[in-house]
Amino acid sequence: MSQLSTINIGICGLGTVGQGVWKHLESARASLESKLGVKLHLHRASVRDLKKKRAVRVPATRLTTDPLAVATDPAVHIVCELIGGTTLAREVTLAALRLGKTVVSANKALLCAHGPEIFAAARAHGGHFFFEASVAGGIPIIKALREGLVANRFGLIYGILNGTCNYILTRMEREGLGYPAILADAKRLGYAEADESLDVEGWDTAHKASILAYLAHGAWVPTRAMLVEGIAAITQADLHFAREHGYAIKLLAVITRDFANGELFVRVHPTLLPLTKVLANVNDVQNGISVNGDVVGETVYIGRGAGQDATSSAVISDIVDAVLLLRRGNAPLPVPVRQHCPLAPLERVRGRYYLRLDVKDEPGVLAKIATATAHARVSIASMVQRPSARRGAATLILTTHESNEKAIRATVARLTRLACVLEKPLLLRIGDFAG
Ligand SMILES: NC(=O)c1ccc[n+]([C@@H]2O[C@H](COP(=O)([O-])OP(=O)(O)OC[C@H]3O[C@@H](n4cnc5c(N)ncnc54)[C@H](OP(=O)(O)O)[C@@H]3O)[C@@H](O)[C@H]2O)c1
């Protein structure tokens, strides 16, 4: 605890988020200071380019191009790492933690790549690391898992964690346009990056899923150990089928834990989610997370998952927690001690499945498909035929009874080998989540 009358904040990175934090901290300063009983001073900031025009006015004497100088400045009590990436951001974070400082970060990639090292450095040197803005922007999901739901074990967490994918799927559904057209528009409007792969292939969601799985279960699941599939292959045929049968298609992170044997499974894939679920109605750039605790039941969180203002809201909430820690010794509940959780084998990851196949429109095809699925021990629940855009072809959409990942992958492999199947079938999961 300290008798400091002023807390000095250093901001490494004055880009989208850094400028938002600067702006909103300045405008909320009086109210925050009266709540906290201490003065908040934006002491120094670092940027790469001193000449760049910024939306916030920062006196030149308080700007540097050296983020390490900010992170290690003895006068700075709280360091905000808002640079991004995993190299310089790691150096800055570790340098500050090794001096026992408190670091606030919005950097999911850093946490995912170096989480154990960062938490170990914080523990070893008496520093603290706050990371509310790293998952789901303005939604306080880290605090909910860490504190509000501390009495619970989490059998199931699932969520829409990438606003770009949700925006694309929502507009495809609403406007009946194809993926390439909506993606191009999303780029033009600034909702998708020039290189969209991190978002649409599911890796951004996987980074966030890794952080949530760690908080909920204490285990770091690397993204390479997850099942990760993106949204690029979704077509209007899938969205029509989903809507007609009472589903929306959402890119979900799904984290399941079987407490009977401790097994954990983390996956990211487009999912047919029943419209009766709250998250099926979370649209556009919004994020949503459903957390099922064994004590509380289901709780659901919805809000803006990215952008300057939503992310700044989360960073400032961490800064306030850091001030309470410095002033009153209010340490947050510790992050879990790292545990080893066995990953569930594919045969124990169960569910119903959706398959879309383009097939030759000729006699005997249905029988061949039924035989291939039966060989893989997957039972078909429904099959509908739709016209295909290809000449001489038809589109078949199958749903299965409950099966498992191992069997459905064997089914897809068998179907792909059939001469009458014109390309690899699209496989989607049906999200019959309890809770
Ligand atoms: N943007 C969002 O909506 C959002 C949402 C959630 C989390 N986040 C996370 O927040 C973090 C920051 O994102 P952002 O969108 O604010 O990034 P950004 O706009 O690219 O800002 C990065 C800042 O870091 C500075 N910087 C970069 N490389 C540097 C170097 N080598 N030396 C010194 N300074 C350097 C840049 O300086 P210049 O300004 O001079 O170029 C800039 O001020 C990332 O970890 C991101 O994943 C962002």
Ligand as a Chemical Component Dictionary entry (heavy atoms), coordinates in Angstrom:
data_LIG
# 
_chem_comp.id                   LIG 
_chem_comp.type                 NON-POLYMER 
_chem_comp.pdbx_formal_charge   0 
_chem_comp.three_letter_code    LIG 
# 
loop_
_chem_comp_atom.comp_id 
_chem_comp_atom.atom_id 
_chem_comp_atom.alt_atom_id 
_chem_comp_atom.type_symbol 
_chem_comp_atom.charge 
_chem_comp_atom.model_Cartn_x 
_chem_comp_atom.model_Cartn_y 
_chem_comp_atom.model_Cartn_z 
_chem_comp_atom.pdbx_ordinal 
LIG N1  N1  N 0  -8.087  -1.537 -32.160 1  
LIG C1  C1  C 0  -8.967  -2.269 -31.485 2  
LIG O1  O1  O 0  -10.183 -2.175 -31.666 3  
LIG C2  C2  C 0  -8.477  -3.235 -30.444 4  
LIG C3  C3  C 0  -9.418  -3.967 -29.699 5  
LIG C4  C4  C 0  -8.976  -4.842 -28.689 6  
LIG C5  C5  C 0  -7.621  -4.973 -28.470 7  
LIG N2  N2  N 1  -6.728  -4.282 -29.237 8  
LIG C6  C6  C 0  -5.300  -4.456 -28.965 9  
LIG O2  O2  O 0  -4.751  -3.225 -28.513 10 
LIG C7  C7  C 0  -3.392  -3.128 -28.919 11 
LIG C8  C8  C 0  -3.176  -1.820 -29.675 12 
LIG O3  O3  O 0  -4.009  -1.853 -30.834 13 
LIG P1  P1  P 0  -4.256  -0.536 -31.726 14 
LIG O4  O4  O 0  -5.375  -0.885 -32.641 15 
LIG O5  O5  O -1 -4.373  0.658  -30.874 16 
LIG O6  O6  O 0  -2.873  -0.496 -32.561 17 
LIG P2  P2  P 0  -2.287  0.730  -33.414 18 
LIG O7  O7  O 0  -3.364  1.686  -33.761 19 
LIG O8  O8  O 0  -1.472  0.119  -34.497 20 
LIG O9  O9  O 0  -1.304  1.466  -32.378 21 
LIG C9  C9  C 0  -0.038  0.972  -32.034 22 
LIG C10 C10 C 0  0.773   2.067  -31.358 23 
LIG O10 O10 O 0  2.060   1.537  -31.024 24 
LIG C11 C11 C 0  3.077   2.360  -31.591 25 
LIG N3  N3  N 0  4.162   1.512  -32.049 26 
LIG C12 C12 C 0  4.088   0.480  -32.905 27 
LIG N4  N4  N 0  5.315   -0.045 -33.119 28 
LIG C13 C13 C 0  6.186   0.710  -32.402 29 
LIG C14 C14 C 0  7.591   0.697  -32.237 30 
LIG N5  N5  N 0  8.364   -0.190 -32.875 31 
LIG N6  N6  N 0  8.141   1.591  -31.404 32 
LIG C15 C15 C 0  7.380   2.496  -30.760 33 
LIG N7  N7  N 0  6.040   2.563  -30.873 34 
LIG C16 C16 C 0  5.454   1.683  -31.704 35 
LIG C17 C17 C 0  2.437   3.077  -32.774 36 
LIG O11 O11 O 0  3.118   4.285  -33.018 37 
LIG P3  P3  P 0  2.648   5.299  -34.200 38 
LIG O12 O12 O 0  1.289   5.780  -33.790 39 
LIG O13 O13 O 0  3.653   6.369  -34.213 40 
LIG O14 O14 O 0  2.630   4.466  -35.451 41 
LIG C18 C18 C 0  1.009   3.287  -32.245 42 
LIG O15 O15 O 0  0.956   4.469  -31.494 43 
LIG C19 C19 C 0  -3.106  -4.383 -29.741 44 
LIG O16 O16 O 0  -2.526  -5.354 -28.906 45 
LIG C20 C20 C 0  -4.494  -4.838 -30.187 46 
LIG O17 O17 O 0  -4.575  -6.229 -30.435 47 
LIG C21 C21 C 0  -7.114  -3.413 -30.203 48 
# 
loop_
_chem_comp_bond.comp_id 
_chem_comp_bond.atom_id_1 
_chem_comp_bond.atom_id_2 
_chem_comp_bond.value_order 
_chem_comp_bond.pdbx_ordinal 
LIG N1  C1  SING 1  
LIG C1  O1  DOUB 2  
LIG C1  C2  SING 3  
LIG C2  C3  SING 4  
LIG C2  C21 DOUB 5  
LIG C3  C4  DOUB 6  
LIG C4  C5  SING 7  
LIG C5  N2  DOUB 8  
LIG N2  C6  SING 9  
LIG N2  C21 SING 10 
LIG C6  O2  SING 11 
LIG C6  C20 SING 12 
LIG O2  C7  SING 13 
LIG C7  C8  SING 14 
LIG C7  C19 SING 15 
LIG C8  O3  SING 16 
LIG O3  P1  SING 17 
LIG P1  O4  DOUB 18 
LIG P1  O5  SING 19 
LIG P1  O6  SING 20 
LIG O6  P2  SING 21 
LIG P2  O7  DOUB 22 
LIG P2  O8  SING 23 
LIG P2  O9  SING 24 
LIG O9  C9  SING 25 
LIG C9  C10 SING 26 
LIG C10 O10 SING 27 
LIG C10 C18 SING 28 
LIG O10 C11 SING 29 
LIG C11 N3  SING 30 
LIG C11 C17 SING 31 
LIG N3  C12 SING 32 
LIG N3  C16 SING 33 
LIG C12 N4  DOUB 34 
LIG N4  C13 SING 35 
LIG C13 C14 SING 36 
LIG C13 C16 DOUB 37 
LIG C14 N5  SING 38 
LIG C14 N6  DOUB 39 
LIG N6  C15 SING 40 
LIG C15 N7  DOUB 41 
LIG N7  C16 SING 42 
LIG C17 O11 SING 43 
LIG C17 C18 SING 44 
LIG O11 P3  SING 45 
LIG P3  O12 DOUB 46 
LIG P3  O13 SING 47 
LIG P3  O14 SING 48 
LIG C18 O15 SING 49 
LIG C19 O16 SING 50 
LIG C19 C20 SING 51 
LIG C20 O17 SING 52 
# 
